Amino acid sequence: MPNTRNAEVTPDHTIGETVRIVVDKLLVRIQSGEYPPDSRLPSERALAAELGVSRNTVREALDVLESRELIRRRQGSGSFVTYQSHRAEAPMPGSVGERTSPLDHLIVRSIIEPEMTRMAVMNMTPKDLDGLAQVVAQIETVRTDLNEFIRCEEEFYRSIARATRNPLLEACYELTIEVCRQSFRTALMRKHLTPGRIQSYQSRFNSLFNAIATRDVEAAVEITKLHLVEEQKLFLHEG
């Protein structure tokens, strides 16, 4: 039976940073539906070439995903996705997602994101910046694909959260992403994510990346706050 539990991969300090990056990238693809349930993942050789890592690194990352019951590996056949997302389903009764309103979610984001951005600017390494630049480049290719846009947006903020070098803050933000998936924001974005709005978001992500890349803490924090204000306007308009 496909696994339907929360797919967050708990940080494993026994694996290397490169392996963890590959795990994160594959996890995003699985959660977003790019690799749907029961589908076969690309071969280790193909993933290694695409991600620019060794086959051993890919193999270790697949070991992690298998240990979390997110994939199943068949000798001679490959690796198959067993995770099934609850993204399109209503939140479970009594869960945090079920009890969290859009306003609750925005309040938490307004508390976490500005400080998360501030810490990331101060702690982000050149390698972190390269990874974030790649995500921004992916965002810029999106035109109308809502699922791809949300996947890229999640990865953008995950990258910032990781760059804080604060595991607790990273875990807290992962929870906001999980709640975000549970219907209300995705449904709202589906109604309002026009090509023009996508371009507006792309411009904001570009501005935020440039501020981070130039180590302009105050500008990065201000852009983050303005982005949250625009999100609030969207929800208030809906109300």
C-alpha positions as CSV (number, residue, x, y, z in Angstrom):
1,M,0.0,0.0,0.0
2,P,1.4,3.4,-0.9
3,N,2.7,5.5,2.0
4,T,0.5,8.5,2.8
5,R,2.2,9.8,5.8
6,N,4.0,13.1,6.1
7,A,6.9,13.0,3.7
8,E,9.2,15.4,5.5
9,V,12.6,13.8,5.8
10,T,14.1,14.4,9.2
11,P,17.6,15.7,8.9
12,D,20.1,12.9,9.2
13,H,23.5,14.0,10.5
14,T,25.1,10.7,9.4
15,I,24.8,11.6,5.7
16,G,26.8,14.2,3.8
17,E,25.6,17.6,2.7
18,T,25.6,16.7,-0.9
19,V,23.5,13.6,-0.2
20,R,21.0,15.7,1.8
21,I,20.7,18.2,-1.1
22,V,19.9,15.3,-3.5
23,V,17.4,13.9,-1.0
24,D,15.7,17.3,-0.7
25,K,15.5,17.7,-4.5
26,L,14.0,14.2,-5.0
27,L,11.6,14.7,-2.2
28,V,10.3,18.0,-3.7
29,R,9.7,16.2,-7.0
30,I,7.9,13.3,-5.3
31,Q,5.7,15.7,-3.2
32,S,4.9,17.9,-6.1
33,G,3.7,15.0,-8.2
34,E,6.5,15.3,-10.8
35,Y,7.2,11.7,-9.8
36,P,3.7,10.5,-9.1
37,P,2.8,7.4,-7.0
38,D,3.8,4.1,-8.5
39,S,6.0,5.8,-11.1
40,R,9.6,4.7,-11.7
41,L,12.3,7.2,-10.9
42,P,15.0,7.9,-13.5
43,S,18.0,5.6,-13.3
44,E,20.8,6.3,-10.9
45,R,23.0,7.1,-13.9
46,A,20.4,9.6,-15.3
47,L,19.9,11.3,-11.9
48,A,23.6,11.5,-11.3
49,A,24.1,13.2,-14.7
50,E,21.2,15.5,-14.2
51,L,22.1,16.6,-10.7
52,G,25.8,16.8,-11.3
53,V,26.7,14.3,-8.6
54,S,28.2,10.8,-8.4
55,R,26.1,7.6,-8.7
56,N,27.2,6.7,-5.1
57,T,25.7,10.0,-3.9
58,V,22.4,9.2,-5.7
59,R,22.4,5.7,-4.3
60,E,22.8,7.0,-0.8
61,A,20.0,9.5,-1.3
62,L,17.7,6.7,-2.6
63,D,18.7,4.7,0.5
64,V,17.4,7.6,2.7
65,L,14.1,7.8,0.8
66,E,13.6,4.1,0.9
67,S,14.3,4.1,4.7
68,R,11.5,6.7,5.0
69,E,9.2,4.4,3.0
70,L,8.8,7.1,0.2
71,I,10.1,4.8,-2.5
72,R,10.5,1.1,-3.1
73,R,13.5,-0.4,-4.9
74,R,13.2,-3.5,-7.0
75,Q,16.3,-5.4,-7.9
76,G,16.8,-5.1,-11.6
77,S,13.7,-2.9,-12.1
78,G,14.5,0.4,-10.5
79,S,13.1,2.7,-7.8
80,F,9.3,3.3,-7.5
81,V,7.4,6.0,-5.7
82,T,5.2,4.7,-2.8
83,Y,4.4,8.1,-1.3
84,Q,0.9,9.6,-2.0
85,S,0.3,13.2,-1.2
86,H,-2.7,14.5,0.7
87,R,-2.3,17.8,-0.9
88,A,-5.7,17.7,-2.8
89,E,-7.5,16.2,0.2
90,A,-9.2,18.0,3.1
91,P,-7.0,18.2,6.2
92,M,-7.5,15.5,8.8
93,P,-10.0,16.5,11.5
94,G,-8.2,18.0,14.5
95,S,-4.9,18.4,12.6
96,V,-2.9,21.6,12.6
97,G,-3.9,22.2,9.0
98,E,-7.6,21.7,9.8
99,R,-7.4,24.2,12.7
100,T,-5.3,26.8,10.9
101,S,-7.0,29.6,9.0
102,P,-5.4,31.6,6.2
103,L,-5.0,34.5,8.6
104,D,-3.3,32.2,11.2
105,H,-1.0,31.1,8.5
106,L,-0.1,34.6,7.4
107,I,0.5,35.7,10.9
108,V,3.0,32.9,11.5
109,R,4.7,33.6,8.2
110,S,5.0,37.3,9.1
111,I,6.8,36.3,12.3
112,I,9.1,33.7,10.8
113,E,10.0,34.8,7.3
114,P,11.6,38.2,7.9
115,E,13.9,36.9,10.6
116,M,14.5,33.7,8.6
117,T,15.6,35.9,5.6
118,R,17.8,38.0,7.9
119,M,19.6,35.0,9.2
120,A,20.0,33.5,5.8
121,V,21.6,36.6,4.3
122,M,24.2,36.5,7.1
123,N,24.8,32.7,6.9
124,M,24.4,31.8,3.2
125,T,27.5,30.4,1.6
126,P,28.4,30.7,-2.1
127,K,27.2,27.2,-2.6
128,D,23.8,28.1,-1.0
129,L,23.6,31.1,-3.3
130,D,24.3,29.0,-6.4
131,G,21.5,26.6,-5.3
132,L,19.1,29.5,-4.7
133,A,20.0,31.0,-8.1
134,Q,19.1,27.7,-9.8
135,V,15.7,27.8,-8.1
136,V,15.1,31.4,-9.2
137,A,16.0,30.3,-12.8
138,Q,13.4,27.5,-12.5
139,I,10.8,30.0,-11.3
140,E,11.4,32.2,-14.3
141,T,10.6,29.4,-16.7
142,V,7.0,29.0,-15.3
143,R,4.2,30.5,-17.3
144,T,0.9,29.0,-16.3
145,D,1.8,25.7,-14.5
146,L,0.4,26.2,-10.9
147,N,1.9,23.0,-9.5
148,E,5.3,23.8,-10.9
149,F,5.1,27.3,-9.5
150,I,4.2,26.1,-6.0
151,R,6.9,23.5,-6.1
152,C,9.5,26.1,-7.0
153,E,8.2,28.5,-4.4
154,E,8.4,25.9,-1.7
155,E,12.0,25.1,-2.7
156,F,12.9,28.8,-2.8
157,Y,11.8,29.2,0.8
158,R,13.3,25.8,1.9
159,S,16.6,27.0,0.6
160,I,16.4,30.1,2.6
161,A,15.3,28.2,5.7
162,R,18.3,25.8,5.3
163,A,20.7,28.7,4.9
164,T,19.8,30.0,8.4
165,R,21.8,27.0,9.8
166,N,19.1,26.7,12.5
167,P,17.5,23.2,12.4
168,L,14.6,24.2,14.6
169,L,13.7,27.2,12.5
170,E,14.0,25.1,9.4
171,A,11.6,22.5,10.9
172,C,9.2,25.2,12.0
173,Y,9.1,26.6,8.5
174,E,8.6,23.1,7.0
175,L,5.4,22.9,9.1
176,T,4.2,26.1,7.5
177,I,4.8,24.6,4.1
178,E,2.9,21.5,5.0
179,V,-0.1,23.5,6.3
180,C,0.1,25.6,3.2
181,R,-0.5,22.5,1.1
182,Q,-3.6,21.6,2.9
183,S,-6.1,23.1,0.6
184,F,-6.8,26.7,1.3
185,R,-3.8,28.5,-0.2
186,T,-3.5,26.2,-3.1
187,A,-7.2,26.6,-3.9
188,L,-6.9,30.3,-3.7
189,M,-3.8,30.5,-5.8
190,R,-5.5,28.3,-8.4
191,K,-8.2,31.0,-8.8
192,H,-5.9,34.0,-8.9
193,L,-2.6,32.8,-10.4
194,T,-2.8,34.5,-13.8
195,P,0.1,34.8,-16.1
196,G,0.4,38.5,-15.0
197,R,0.4,37.5,-11.3
198,I,3.1,34.8,-12.0
199,Q,5.3,37.5,-13.5
200,S,4.7,39.7,-10.5
201,Y,5.8,36.9,-8.2
202,Q,8.8,36.2,-10.4
203,S,9.9,39.8,-10.1
204,R,9.7,39.7,-6.3
205,F,11.7,36.5,-6.1
206,N,14.3,38.0,-8.4
207,S,14.5,41.2,-6.2
208,L,14.8,39.1,-3.1
209,F,17.5,36.9,-4.5
210,N,19.5,40.0,-5.6
211,A,19.2,41.5,-2.1
212,I,20.4,38.2,-0.6
213,A,23.2,37.8,-3.1
214,T,24.5,41.3,-2.3
215,R,24.2,40.7,1.4
216,D,21.7,43.6,1.7
217,V,20.0,42.5,4.9
218,E,17.6,45.4,5.3
219,A,16.5,45.3,1.6
220,A,16.0,41.5,1.8
221,V,13.8,41.8,4.9
222,E,11.8,44.7,3.5
223,I,11.1,42.8,0.2
224,T,10.0,39.8,2.3
225,K,7.6,42.0,4.3
226,L,6.2,43.6,1.2
227,H,5.6,40.2,-0.3
228,L,3.6,39.2,2.8
229,V,1.6,42.4,2.6
230,E,0.6,41.5,-1.0
231,E,-0.4,38.0,0.1
232,Q,-2.5,39.5,2.8
233,K,-4.3,41.7,0.3
234,L,-5.0,38.7,-1.8
235,F,-6.7,36.9,1.1
236,L,-8.6,40.0,2.2
237,H,-9.8,40.5,-1.3
238,E,-11.0,36.9,-1.4
239,G,-12.8,37.5,1.9
